[in-house]
Amino acid sequence: MPYLARVSVDWSVLEQWELTAKPFVVGRGQDANGQITDSEASRQHVQIVVKDGKYWVEDKNSRNGTLVNGKRQAAAELKFNDHLRAGETQFMFLEHKVTDMTGATIKLPALDQLDTGGTLVNARVPKALKKH
């Protein structure tokens, strides 16, 4: 199941919600599934819905609009790692819940810090794991 993650300015995950087939509304209102504290967001700012097995984001006629990857959109199909903004609140659409090995939430890198060329890692393998 995909997740919607509310992230900070340094891309740390602050909160995550599992998305299902039911519409998921984000806003500052009490009835929002993903309630946020943001004076620039509407009570029901944006919703995520499933259409034909694909996830879509739809602005709910919000006062300040919804940005998808930096562009104002009334509706857009979501792809994993897309960035959303409702008011001043940032989100990422994720394929999986973000956790480390202990189950704790981890920090996501900013897009300009991602290494798309691959990274060589020098790691030691414990003797117990080596084949003889």
N, CA, C and O atoms as CSV, one atom per row, in Angstrom:
chain,resi,resn,atom,element,x,y,z
A,1,MET,N,N,0.834,-1.188,0.000
A,1,MET,CA,C,0.000,0.000,0.000
A,1,MET,C,C,0.878,1.252,0.000
A,1,MET,O,O,1.895,1.291,0.693
A,2,PRO,N,N,0.505,2.250,-0.752
A,2,PRO,CA,C,1.273,3.501,-0.746
A,2,PRO,C,C,0.967,4.336,0.494
A,2,PRO,O,O,-0.010,4.104,1.206
A,3,TYR,N,N,1.832,5.305,0.719
A,3,TYR,CA,C,1.716,6.192,1.868
A,3,TYR,C,C,1.830,7.645,1.429
A,3,TYR,O,O,2.490,7.966,0.440
A,4,LEU,N,N,1.177,8.507,2.182
A,4,LEU,CA,C,1.375,9.940,2.058
A,4,LEU,C,C,2.151,10.357,3.295
A,4,LEU,O,O,1.713,10.112,4.419
A,5,ALA,N,N,3.303,10.985,3.093
A,5,ALA,CA,C,4.146,11.408,4.213
A,5,ALA,C,C,4.188,12.925,4.266
A,5,ALA,O,O,4.453,13.585,3.261
A,6,ARG,N,N,3.926,13.472,5.442
A,6,ARG,CA,C,4.124,14.909,5.666
A,6,ARG,C,C,5.589,15.064,6.037
A,6,ARG,O,O,6.084,14.389,6.939
A,7,VAL,N,N,6.284,15.962,5.335
A,7,VAL,CA,C,7.724,16.113,5.529
A,7,VAL,C,C,8.064,17.547,5.923
A,7,VAL,O,O,7.328,18.487,5.623
A,8,SER,N,N,9.204,17.686,6.606
A,8,SER,CA,C,9.683,19.010,7.013
A,8,SER,C,C,10.502,19.622,5.872
A,8,SER,O,O,10.683,18.997,4.827
A,9,VAL,N,N,10.987,20.833,6.079
A,9,VAL,CA,C,11.777,21.508,5.045
A,9,VAL,C,C,13.068,20.765,4.731
A,9,VAL,O,O,13.604,20.916,3.633
A,10,ASP,N,N,13.589,19.958,5.675
A,10,ASP,CA,C,14.800,19.177,5.395
A,10,ASP,C,C,14.446,17.737,4.975
A,10,ASP,O,O,15.310,16.861,4.973
A,11,TRP,N,N,13.202,17.505,4.626
A,11,TRP,CA,C,12.668,16.241,4.124
A,11,TRP,C,C,12.593,15.136,5.160
A,11,TRP,O,O,12.448,13.968,4.801
A,12,SER,N,N,12.687,15.479,6.445
A,12,SER,CA,C,12.442,14.483,7.486
A,12,SER,C,C,10.957,14.145,7.484
A,12,SER,O,O,10.112,15.033,7.363
A,13,VAL,N,N,10.646,12.872,7.616
A,13,VAL,CA,C,9.249,12.447,7.672
A,13,VAL,C,C,8.703,12.776,9.052
A,13,VAL,O,O,9.241,12.337,10.069
A,14,LEU,N,N,7.627,13.553,9.074
A,14,LEU,CA,C,7.006,13.949,10.329
A,14,LEU,C,C,5.819,13.060,10.684
A,14,LEU,O,O,5.531,12.812,11.855
A,15,GLU,N,N,5.147,12.592,9.653
A,15,GLU,CA,C,3.917,11.837,9.844
A,15,GLU,C,C,3.637,11.077,8.556
A,15,GLU,O,O,3.973,11.551,7.470
A,16,GLN,N,N,3.017,9.888,8.668
A,16,GLN,CA,C,2.704,9.090,7.487
A,16,GLN,C,C,1.318,8.493,7.617
A,16,GLN,O,O,0.887,8.112,8.705
A,17,TRP,N,N,0.632,8.417,6.501
A,17,TRP,CA,C,-0.692,7.808,6.463
A,17,TRP,C,C,-0.728,6.784,5.349
A,17,TRP,O,O,-0.298,7.059,4.229
A,18,GLU,N,N,-1.242,5.601,5.653
A,18,GLU,CA,C,-1.421,4.576,4.620
A,18,GLU,C,C,-2.632,4.946,3.775
A,18,GLU,O,O,-3.685,5.293,4.310
A,19,LEU,N,N,-2.483,4.873,2.469
A,19,LEU,CA,C,-3.575,5.191,1.554
A,19,LEU,C,C,-4.263,3.912,1.119
A,19,LEU,O,O,-3.606,2.922,0.794
A,20,THR,N,N,-5.578,3.934,1.113
A,20,THR,CA,C,-6.373,2.778,0.702
A,20,THR,C,C,-7.238,3.189,-0.485
A,20,THR,O,O,-6.998,4.225,-1.105
A,21,ALA,N,N,-8.226,2.390,-0.795
A,21,ALA,CA,C,-9.131,2.698,-1.899
A,21,ALA,C,C,-10.104,3.826,-1.539
A,21,ALA,O,O,-10.734,4.404,-2.424
A,22,LYS,N,N,-10.229,4.139,-0.255
A,22,LYS,CA,C,-11.131,5.214,0.172
A,22,LYS,C,C,-10.474,6.576,-0.063
A,22,LYS,O,O,-9.258,6.703,0.083
A,23,PRO,N,N,-11.266,7.604,-0.428
A,23,PRO,CA,C,-10.692,8.947,-0.569
A,23,PRO,C,C,-10.042,9.398,0.738
A,23,PRO,O,O,-10.578,9.175,1.823
A,24,PHE,N,N,-8.882,10.036,0.614
A,24,PHE,CA,C,-8.124,10.519,1.765
A,24,PHE,C,C,-8.032,12.034,1.647
A,24,PHE,O,O,-7.408,12.552,0.722
A,25,VAL,N,N,-8.653,12.743,2.583
A,25,VAL,CA,C,-8.706,14.208,2.548
A,25,VAL,C,C,-7.660,14.780,3.488
A,25,VAL,O,O,-7.526,14.337,4.629
A,26,VAL,N,N,-6.909,15.783,2.993
A,26,VAL,CA,C,-5.917,16.497,3.784
A,26,VAL,C,C,-6.395,17.937,3.937
A,26,VAL,O,O,-6.843,18.564,2.977
A,27,GLY,N,N,-6.293,18.444,5.155
A,27,GLY,CA,C,-6.673,19.832,5.420
A,27,GLY,C,C,-6.592,20.129,6.897
A,27,GLY,O,O,-6.207,19.278,7.698
A,28,ARG,N,N,-6.961,21.355,7.252
A,28,ARG,CA,C,-6.890,21.740,8.659
A,28,ARG,C,C,-8.196,21.496,9.413
A,28,ARG,O,O,-8.270,21.739,10.617
A,29,GLY,N,N,-9.216,21.022,8.718
A,29,GLY,CA,C,-10.511,20.773,9.353
A,29,GLY,C,C,-10.520,19.520,10.208
A,29,GLY,O,O,-9.724,18.603,10.006
A,30,GLN,N,N,-11.436,19.497,11.165
A,30,GLN,CA,C,-11.562,18.353,12.078
A,30,GLN,C,C,-11.913,17.062,11.342
A,30,GLN,O,O,-11.566,15.975,11.802
A,31,ASP,N,N,-12.599,17.171,10.202
A,31,ASP,CA,C,-13.045,15.990,9.475
A,31,ASP,C,C,-12.028,15.489,8.451
A,31,ASP,O,O,-12.304,14.526,7.736
A,32,ALA,N,N,-10.871,16.116,8.367
A,32,ALA,CA,C,-9.829,15.671,7.425
A,32,ALA,C,C,-9.177,14.399,7.937
A,32,ALA,O,O,-8.930,14.267,9.136
A,33,ASN,N,N,-8.895,13.460,7.038
A,33,ASN,CA,C,-8.186,12.229,7.419
A,33,ASN,C,C,-6.765,12.546,7.832
A,33,ASN,O,O,-6.257,12.000,8.811
A,34,GLY,N,N,-6.118,13.436,7.078
A,34,GLY,CA,C,-4.773,13.903,7.380
A,34,GLY,C,C,-4.878,15.354,7.838
A,34,GLY,O,O,-4.752,16.282,7.039
A,35,GLN,N,N,-5.107,15.532,9.128
A,35,GLN,CA,C,-5.300,16.888,9.653
A,35,GLN,C,C,-3.952,17.574,9.852
A,35,GLN,O,O,-3.041,17.021,10.468
A,36,ILE,N,N,-3.844,18.798,9.315
A,36,ILE,CA,C,-2.607,19.562,9.420
A,36,ILE,C,C,-2.899,20.907,10.074
A,36,ILE,O,O,-4.014,21.423,9.993
A,37,THR,N,N,-1.887,21.461,10.718
A,37,THR,CA,C,-1.981,22.783,11.313
A,37,THR,C,C,-1.254,23.739,10.379
A,37,THR,O,O,-0.029,23.854,10.415
A,38,ASP,N,N,-2.030,24.422,9.541
A,38,ASP,CA,C,-1.454,25.296,8.525
A,38,ASP,C,C,-2.500,26.343,8.165
A,38,ASP,O,O,-3.517,26.020,7.551
A,39,SER,N,N,-2.258,27.578,8.538
A,39,SER,CA,C,-3.236,28.645,8.292
A,39,SER,C,C,-3.411,28.930,6.800
A,39,SER,O,O,-4.391,29.567,6.412
A,40,GLU,N,N,-2.486,28.474,5.962
A,40,GLU,CA,C,-2.587,28.677,4.513
A,40,GLU,C,C,-3.356,27.548,3.825
A,40,GLU,O,O,-3.641,27.630,2.630
A,41,ALA,N,N,-3.691,26.501,4.571
A,41,ALA,CA,C,-4.431,25.369,4.014
A,41,ALA,C,C,-5.915,25.537,4.297
A,41,ALA,O,O,-6.309,26.125,5.304
A,42,SER,N,N,-6.723,25.015,3.400
A,42,SER,CA,C,-8.169,25.020,3.591
A,42,SER,C,C,-8.562,23.881,4.523
A,42,SER,O,O,-7.772,22.975,4.784
A,43,ARG,N,N,-9.802,23.942,5.022
A,43,ARG,CA,C,-10.275,22.886,5.927
A,43,ARG,C,C,-10.252,21.526,5.224
A,43,ARG,O,O,-9.846,20.526,5.815
A,44,GLN,N,N,-10.683,21.494,3.982
A,44,GLN,CA,C,-10.558,20.308,3.128
A,44,GLN,C,C,-9.801,20.787,1.897
A,44,GLN,O,O,-10.409,21.262,0.938
A,45,HIS,N,N,-8.498,20.666,1.920
A,45,HIS,CA,C,-7.650,21.278,0.909
A,45,HIS,C,C,-7.495,20.399,-0.330
A,45,HIS,O,O,-7.661,20.863,-1.458
A,46,VAL,N,N,-7.180,19.141,-0.110
A,46,VAL,CA,C,-6.870,18.228,-1.213
A,46,VAL,C,C,-7.313,16.826,-0.832
A,46,VAL,O,O,-7.376,16.482,0.348
A,47,GLN,N,N,-7.618,16.021,-1.843
A,47,GLN,CA,C,-7.924,14.618,-1.558
A,47,GLN,C,C,-7.159,13.725,-2.520
A,47,GLN,O,O,-6.845,14.101,-3.649
A,48,ILE,N,N,-6.873,12.534,-2.028
A,48,ILE,CA,C,-6.229,11.513,-2.853
A,48,ILE,C,C,-7.253,10.404,-3.047
A,48,ILE,O,O,-7.825,9.888,-2.087
A,49,VAL,N,N,-7.470,10.054,-4.301
A,49,VAL,CA,C,-8.467,9.045,-4.651
A,49,VAL,C,C,-7.837,8.009,-5.566
A,49,VAL,O,O,-6.795,8.253,-6.174
A,50,VAL,N,N,-8.480,6.847,-5.659
A,50,VAL,CA,C,-8.040,5.792,-6.562
A,50,VAL,C,C,-9.032,5.730,-7.718
A,50,VAL,O,O,-10.242,5.619,-7.521
A,51,LYS,N,N,-8.481,5.805,-8.938
A,51,LYS,CA,C,-9.287,5.671,-10.156
A,51,LYS,C,C,-8.581,4.683,-11.068
A,51,LYS,O,O,-7.422,4.881,-11.430
A,52,ASP,N,N,-9.283,3.618,-11.438
A,52,ASP,CA,C,-8.720,2.585,-12.317
A,52,ASP,C,C,-7.386,2.063,-11.802
A,52,ASP,O,O,-6.470,1.813,-12.585
A,53,GLY,N,N,-7.276,1.898,-10.496
A,53,GLY,CA,C,-6.075,1.341,-9.884
A,53,GLY,C,C,-4.916,2.311,-9.741
A,53,GLY,O,O,-3.834,1.915,-9.307
A,54,LYS,N,N,-5.118,3.576,-10.096
A,54,LYS,CA,C,-4.068,4.592,-9.989
A,54,LYS,C,C,-4.494,5.647,-8.974
A,54,LYS,O,O,-5.679,5.941,-8.818
A,55,TYR,N,N,-3.500,6.207,-8.289
A,55,TYR,CA,C,-3.771,7.234,-7.289
A,55,TYR,C,C,-3.727,8.616,-7.943
A,55,TYR,O,O,-2.833,8.927,-8.730
A,56,TRP,N,N,-4.704,9.421,-7.599
A,56,TRP,CA,C,-4.826,10.780,-8.118
A,56,TRP,C,C,-4.943,11.762,-6.961
A,56,TRP,O,O,-5.538,11.456,-5.928
A,57,VAL,N,N,-4.376,12.931,-7.146
A,57,VAL,CA,C,-4.552,14.019,-6.192
A,57,VAL,C,C,-5.511,15.015,-6.842
A,57,VAL,O,O,-5.385,15.339,-8.023
A,58,GLU,N,N,-6.476,15.496,-6.045
A,58,GLU,CA,C,-7.467,16.454,-6.536
A,58,GLU,C,C,-7.590,17.600,-5.546
A,58,GLU,O,O,-7.850,17.385,-4.362
A,59,ASP,N,N,-7.404,18.803,-6.033
A,59,ASP,CA,C,-7.611,19.987,-5.205
A,59,ASP,C,C,-9.116,20.121,-4.953
A,59,ASP,O,O,-9.923,19.927,-5.862
A,60,LYS,N,N,-9.478,20.449,-3.729
A,60,LYS,CA,C,-10.896,20.565,-3.375
A,60,LYS,C,C,-11.333,22.040,-3.352
A,60,LYS,O,O,-11.938,22.510,-2.389
A,61,ASN,N,N,-11.011,22.743,-4.428
A,61,ASN,CA,C,-11.334,24.172,-4.539
A,61,ASN,C,C,-10.747,24.967,-3.383
A,61,ASN,O,O,-11.393,25.846,-2.812
A,62,SER,N,N,-9.501,24.630,-3.055
A,62,SER,CA,C,-8.836,25.303,-1.938
A,62,SER,C,C,-8.524,26.749,-2.284
A,62,SER,O,O,-8.437,27.119,-3.455
A,63,ARG,N,N,-8.363,27.536,-1.275
A,63,ARG,CA,C,-8.077,28.968,-1.416
A,63,ARG,C,C,-6.730,29.206,-2.096
A,63,ARG,O,O,-6.624,30.095,-2.941
A,64,ASN,N,N,-5.700,28.431,-1.749
A,64,ASN,CA,C,-4.347,28.665,-2.258
A,64,ASN,C,C,-3.869,27.635,-3.266
A,64,ASN,O,O,-2.721,27.698,-3.706
A,65,GLY,N,N,-4.715,26.691,-3.642
A,65,GLY,CA,C,-4.335,25.701,-4.641
A,65,GLY,C,C,-3.429,24.610,-4.090
A,65,GLY,O,O,-2.991,24.654,-2.940
A,66,THR,N,N,-3.167,23.644,-4.933
A,66,THR,CA,C,-2.325,22.501,-4.586
A,66,THR,C,C,-1.203,22.412,-5.611
A,66,THR,O,O,-1.442,22.515,-6.814
A,67,LEU,N,N,0.020,22.220,-5.131
A,67,LEU,CA,C,1.169,22.067,-6.017
A,67,LEU,C,C,1.584,20.604,-6.066
A,67,LEU,O,O,1.672,19.936,-5.035
A,68,VAL,N,N,1.837,20.114,-7.273
A,68,VAL,CA,C,2.366,18.773,-7.484
A,68,VAL,C,C,3.693,18.957,-8.208
A,68,VAL,O,O,3.734,19.436,-9.341
A,69,ASN,N,N,4.772,18.573,-7.541
A,69,ASN,CA,C,6.122,18.759,-8.087
A,69,ASN,C,C,6.359,20.207,-8.530
A,69,ASN,O,O,6.966,20.464,-9.570
A,70,GLY,N,N,5.867,21.137,-7.720
A,70,GLY,CA,C,6.109,22.560,-7.956
A,70,GLY,C,C,5.142,23.242,-8.903
A,70,GLY,O,O,5.238,24.454,-9.098
A,71,LYS,N,N,4.207,22.502,-9.503
A,71,LYS,CA,C,3.252,23.093,-10.436
A,71,LYS,C,C,1.849,23.021,-9.867
A,71,LYS,O,O,1.425,21.989,-9.346
A,72,ARG,N,N,1.127,24.145,-9.975
A,72,ARG,CA,C,-0.249,24.173,-9.487
A,72,ARG,C,C,-1.110,23.247,-10.348
A,72,ARG,O,O,-1.114,23.340,-11.575
A,73,GLN,N,N,-1.845,22.344,-9.669
A,73,GLN,CA,C,-2.652,21.349,-10.366
A,73,GLN,C,C,-4.038,21.259,-9.727
A,73,GLN,O,O,-4.165,21.264,-8.503
A,74,ALA,N,N,-5.060,21.179,-10.552
A,74,ALA,CA,C,-6.411,20.912,-10.047
A,74,ALA,C,C,-6.556,19.416,-9.787
A,74,ALA,O,O,-7.225,19.001,-8.840
A,75,ALA,N,N,-5.917,18.605,-10.645
A,75,ALA,CA,C,-5.907,17.147,-10.495
A,75,ALA,C,C,-4.699,16.603,-11.245
A,75,ALA,O,O,-4.310,17.129,-12.288
A,76,ALA,N,N,-4.113,15.544,-10.700
A,76,ALA,CA,C,-2.954,14.930,-11.353
A,76,ALA,C,C,-2.804,13.503,-10.871
A,76,ALA,O,O,-3.071,13.192,-9.710
A,77,GLU,N,N,-2.368,12.628,-11.789
A,77,GLU,CA,C,-2.043,11.264,-11.400
A,77,GLU,C,C,-0.743,11.304,-10.612
A,77,GLU,O,O,0.203,11.990,-10.997
A,78,LEU,N,N,-0.700,10.565,-9.505
A,78,LEU,CA,C,0.481,10.541,-8.663
A,78,LEU,C,C,1.421,9.417,-9.053
A,78,LEU,O,O,0.998,8.301,-9.353
A,79,LYS,N,N,2.692,9.734,-9.042
A,79,LYS,CA,C,3.769,8.756,-9.220
A,79,LYS,C,C,4.555,8.724,-7.920
A,79,LYS,O,O,4.626,9.729,-7.213
A,80,PHE,N,N,5.146,7.580,-7.598
A,80,PHE,CA,C,5.896,7.481,-6.357
A,80,PHE,C,C,7.005,8.527,-6.315
A,80,PHE,O,O,7.667,8.785,-7.320
A,81,ASN,N,N,7.197,9.120,-5.153
A,81,ASN,CA,C,8.155,10.182,-4.848
A,81,ASN,C,C,7.723,11.552,-5.340
A,81,ASN,O,O,8.508,12.498,-5.276
A,82,ASP,N,N,6.482,11.686,-5.835
A,82,ASP,CA,C,5.974,13.013,-6.172
A,82,ASP,C,C,5.876,13.851,-4.909
A,82,ASP,O,O,5.586,13.345,-3.825
A,83,HIS,N,N,6.125,15.145,-5.075
A,83,HIS,CA,C,6.017,16.099,-3.968
A,83,HIS,C,C,4.708,16.862,-4.101
A,83,HIS,O,O,4.339,17.288,-5.196
A,84,LEU,N,N,4.012,17.033,-2.992
A,84,LEU,CA,C,2.771,17.789,-2.964
A,84,LEU,C,C,2.919,18.922,-1.971
A,84,LEU,O,O,3.675,18.817,-1.005
A,85,ARG,N,N,2.193,20.012,-2.210
A,85,ARG,CA,C,2.144,21.089,-1.236
A,85,ARG,C,C,0.717,21.581,-1.123
A,85,ARG,O,O,0.081,21.935,-2.116
A,86,ALA,N,N,0.224,21.596,0.108
A,86,ALA,CA,C,-1.089,22.135,0.438
A,86,ALA,C,C,-0.844,23.250,1.435
A,86,ALA,O,O,-0.381,22.992,2.546
A,87,GLY,N,N,-1.145,24.484,1.063
A,87,GLY,CA,C,-0.788,25.620,1.911
A,87,GLY,C,C,0.724,25.710,1.969
A,87,GLY,O,O,1.384,25.814,0.935
A,88,GLU,N,N,1.273,25.671,3.167
A,88,GLU,CA,C,2.729,25.684,3.351
A,88,GLU,C,C,3.255,24.310,3.767
A,88,GLU,O,O,4.426,24.177,4.121
A,89,THR,N,N,2.400,23.293,3.728
A,89,THR,CA,C,2.762,21.954,4.188
A,89,THR,C,C,3.201,21.091,3.010
A,89,THR,O,O,2.528,21.029,1.981
A,90,GLN,N,N,4.358,20.416,3.184
A,90,GLN,CA,C,4.948,19.576,2.149
A,90,GLN,C,C,4.640,18.105,2.415
A,90,GLN,O,O,4.616,17.657,3.561
A,91,PHE,N,N,4.407,17.368,1.334
A,91,PHE,CA,C,4.131,15.934,1.403
A,91,PHE,C,C,4.912,15.216,0.321
A,91,PHE,O,O,5.342,15.822,-0.661
A,92,MET,N,N,5.093,13.904,0.514
A,92,MET,CA,C,5.629,13.025,-0.525
A,92,MET,C,C,4.709,11.821,-0.648
A,92,MET,O,O,4.203,11.305,0.349
A,93,PHE,N,N,4.498,11.377,-1.888
A,93,PHE,CA,C,3.726,10.174,-2.179
A,93,PHE,C,C,4.722,9.031,-2.273
A,93,PHE,O,O,5.569,9.013,-3.166
A,94,LEU,N,N,4.624,8.073,-1.353
A,94,LEU,CA,C,5.633,7.019,-1.216
A,94,LEU,C,C,5.059,5.637,-1.468
A,94,LEU,O,O,3.888,5.371,-1.195
A,95,GLU,N,N,5.901,4.771,-1.991
A,95,GLU,CA,C,5.488,3.398,-2.260
A,95,GLU,C,C,5.351,2.591,-0.975
A,95,GLU,O,O,4.485,1.721,-0.884
A,96,HIS,N,N,6.196,2.868,0.022
A,96,HIS,CA,C,6.202,2.120,1.273
A,96,HIS,C,C,6.334,3.086,2.440
A,96,HIS,O,O,6.749,4.232,2.269
A,97,LYS,N,N,5.982,2.616,3.613
A,97,LYS,CA,C,6.210,3.383,4.827
A,97,LYS,C,C,7.715,3.549,5.015
A,97,LYS,O,O,8.478,2.613,4.774
A,98,VAL,N,N,8.138,4.714,5.438
A,98,VAL,CA,C,9.559,5.006,5.607
A,98,VAL,C,C,9.958,4.719,7.049
A,98,VAL,O,O,9.517,5.399,7.976
A,99,THR,N,N,10.818,3.679,7.226
A,99,THR,CA,C,11.330,3.334,8.555
A,99,THR,C,C,12.762,2.865,8.420
A,99,THR,O,O,13.207,2.506,7.330
A,100,ASP,N,N,13.484,2.868,9.531
A,100,ASP,CA,C,14.816,2.266,9.531
A,100,ASP,C,C,14.689,0.861,10.105
A,100,ASP,O,O,13.572,0.382,10.303
A,101,MET,N,N,15.790,0.196,10.375
A,101,MET,CA,C,15.769,-1.189,10.850
A,101,MET,C,C,15.086,-1.345,12.203
A,101,MET,O,O,14.620,-2.437,12.530
A,102,THR,N,N,15.015,-0.276,12.996
A,102,THR,CA,C,14.373,-0.359,14.310
A,102,THR,C,C,12.898,0.005,14.230
A,102,THR,O,O,12.184,-0.079,15.229
A,103,GLY,N,N,12.431,0.412,13.037
A,103,GLY,CA,C,11.057,0.842,12.898
A,103,GLY,C,C,10.896,2.342,13.059
A,103,GLY,O,O,9.787,2.861,12.932
A,104,ALA,N,N,11.985,3.048,13.338
A,104,ALA,CA,C,11.918,4.493,13.502
A,104,ALA,C,C,11.875,5.172,12.135
A,104,ALA,O,O,12.422,4.656,11.161
A,105,THR,N,N,11.229,6.316,12.072
A,105,THR,CA,C,11.141,7.073,10.830
A,105,THR,C,C,12.503,7.635,10.462
A,105,THR,O,O,13.244,8.094,11.332
A,106,ILE,N,N,12.838,7.601,9.179
A,106,ILE,CA,C,14.129,8.114,8.731
A,106,ILE,C,C,13.961,9.399,7.921
A,106,ILE,O,O,12.860,9.729,7.479
A,107,LYS,N,N,15.042,10.099,7.738
A,107,LYS,CA,C,15.053,11.339,6.977
A,107,LYS,C,C,15.242,11.026,5.497
A,107,LYS,O,O,16.116,10.240,5.132
A,108,LEU,N,N,14.423,11.641,4.647
A,108,LEU,CA,C,14.555,11.481,3.216
A,108,LEU,C,C,15.483,12.554,2.675
A,108,LEU,O,O,15.450,13.684,3.162
A,109,PRO,N,N,16.314,12.239,1.679
A,109,PRO,CA,C,17.181,13.274,1.111
A,109,PRO,C,C,16.379,14.212,0.223
A,109,PRO,O,O,15.382,13.804,-0.372
A,110,ALA,N,N,16.802,15.456,0.130
A,110,ALA,CA,C,16.198,16.394,-0.798
A,110,ALA,C,C,16.511,15.928,-2.214
A,110,ALA,O,O,17.504,15.233,-2.433
A,111,LEU,N,N,15.680,16.303,-3.167
A,111,LEU,CA,C,15.873,15.851,-4.541
A,111,LEU,C,C,17.230,16.226,-5.092
A,111,LEU,O,O,17.830,15.451,-5.838
A,112,ASP,N,N,17.731,17.413,-4.736
A,112,ASP,CA,C,19.018,17.833,-5.278
A,112,ASP,C,C,20.188,17.117,-4.606
A,112,ASP,O,O,21.337,17.308,-5.005
A,113,GLN,N,N,19.914,16.296,-3.592
A,113,GLN,CA,C,20.968,15.546,-2.924
A,113,GLN,C,C,20.975,14.072,-3.324
A,113,GLN,O,O,21.844,13.314,-2.892
A,114,LEU,N,N,20.001,13.662,-4.152
A,114,LEU,CA,C,19.938,12.265,-4.562
A,114,LEU,C,C,21.054,11.953,-5.546
A,114,LEU,O,O,21.348,12.751,-6.436
A,115,ASP,N,N,21.664,10.806,-5.387
A,115,ASP,CA,C,22.722,10.353,-6.283
A,115,ASP,C,C,22.082,9.392,-7.276
A,115,ASP,O,O,21.854,8.225,-6.955
A,116,THR,N,N,21.793,9.875,-8.475
A,116,THR,CA,C,21.122,9.044,-9.458
A,116,THR,C,C,22.085,8.138,-10.213
A,116,THR,O,O,21.652,7.264,-10.963
A,117,GLY,N,N,23.390,8.338,-10.023
A,117,GLY,CA,C,24.364,7.528,-10.729
A,117,GLY,C,C,24.783,6.284,-9.971
A,117,GLY,O,O,25.614,5.520,-10.461
A,118,GLY,N,N,24.234,6.063,-8.800
A,118,GLY,CA,C,24.609,4.917,-7.992
A,118,GLY,C,C,25.785,5.255,-7.092
A,118,GLY,O,O,26.568,6.160,-7.381
A,119,THR,N,N,25.893,4.528,-6.016
A,119,THR,CA,C,26.949,4.778,-5.043
A,119,THR,C,C,27.617,3.468,-4.686
A,119,THR,O,O,26.940,2.480,-4.399
A,120,LEU,N,N,28.940,3.450,-4.702
A,120,LEU,CA,C,29.699,2.283,-4.287
A,120,LEU,C,C,29.911,2.378,-2.787
A,120,LEU,O,O,30.416,3.381,-2.282
A,121,VAL,N,N,29.528,1.338,-2.087
A,121,VAL,CA,C,29.651,1.328,-0.639
A,121,VAL,C,C,30.663,0.266,-0.247
A,121,VAL,O,O,30.583,-0.873,-0.708
A,122,ASN,N,N,31.604,0.630,0.595
A,122,ASN,CA,C,32.596,-0.308,1.093
A,122,ASN,C,C,32.110,-0.786,2.459
A,122,ASN,O,O,32.116,-0.025,3.427
A,123,ALA,N,N,31.693,-2.034,2.532
A,123,ALA,CA,C,31.176,-2.560,3.786
A,123,ALA,C,C,31.869,-3.870,4.115
A,123,ALA,O,O,32.190,-4.658,3.226
A,124,ARG,N,N,32.095,-4.092,5.400
A,124,ARG,CA,C,32.687,-5.356,5.837
A,124,ARG,C,C,31.590,-6.364,6.082
A,124,ARG,O,O,30.545,-6.042,6.646
A,125,VAL,N,N,31.836,-7.582,5.653
A,125,VAL,CA,C,30.896,-8.667,5.892
A,125,VAL,C,C,31.435,-9.473,7.057
A,125,VAL,O,O,32.582,-9.919,7.025
A,126,PRO,N,N,30.608,-9.669,8.102
A,126,PRO,CA,C,31.059,-10.458,9.244
A,126,PRO,C,C,31.465,-11.867,8.795
A,126,PRO,O,O,30.863,-12.424,7.878
A,127,LYS,N,N,32.495,-12.446,9.449
A,127,LYS,CA,C,32.985,-13.771,9.096
A,127,LYS,C,C,31.886,-14.816,9.114
A,127,LYS,O,O,31.899,-15.754,8.316
A,128,ALA,N,N,30.931,-14.653,10.028
A,128,ALA,CA,C,29.859,-15.627,10.160
A,128,ALA,C,C,28.991,-15.680,8.894
A,128,ALA,O,O,28.344,-16.695,8.638
A,129,LEU,N,N,28.970,-14.602,8.100
A,129,LEU,CA,C,28.153,-14.566,6.904
A,129,LEU,C,C,28.919,-14.968,5.643
A,129,LEU,O,O,28.310,-15.217,4.603
A,130,LYS,N,N,30.232,-15.032,5.728
A,130,LYS,CA,C,31.035,-15.385,4.561
A,130,LYS,C,C,30.938,-16.890,4.298
A,130,LYS,O,O,30.890,-17.700,5.223
A,131,LYS,N,N,30.912,-17.239,3.002
A,131,LYS,CA,C,30.907,-18.653,2.636
A,131,LYS,C,C,32.336,-19.174,2.720
A,131,LYS,O,O,33.283,-18.464,2.382
A,132,HIS,N,N,32.486,-20.405,3.167
A,132,HIS,CA,C,33.824,-21.018,3.267
A,132,HIS,C,C,34.160,-21.779,2.039
A,132,HIS,O,O,35.242,-22.358,1.948
